Amino acid sequence: MWCPQCKSEYVSGITECPECKVRLVDRLPEEPEVKHQYVDYVEVLSRLKPPDVVLIKSILDSSDVAYYIKGEHSLHAAYSFLDAKLMVRKDQVDQARELLNDFARDQ
């Protein structure tokens, strides 16, 4: 017997999940197959230094723009020769540029 809520298995004779307080079922329903969708990201800004990254993240984290900072971890190396790049989901580039308009103008 299985709990349909927490997915725990119980021995025969138990009819209710002691944790969830729901009636057990003979088998769990099949979970739908997860379809992964690949999304393209494009470079919006480059040559970012650590202070730039902090500012950009504070602006974009308060929005629904999907992004990542390529090379962010190399910024913390003592002798980093790589600059970070802001990568934004292709369909959100205009939104990101609008949010970062003042920042980009100062670059």
Protein Blocks (a to p, Z undefined) as FASTA:
>chain_A
ZZfklopacdehiabdfklopacdfbdcddddddddddddddfbghiafklmmmmmmmmm
mmcbdcddehklmmmpmblcbdcdddddfklmmmmmmmmmmmmmmZZ
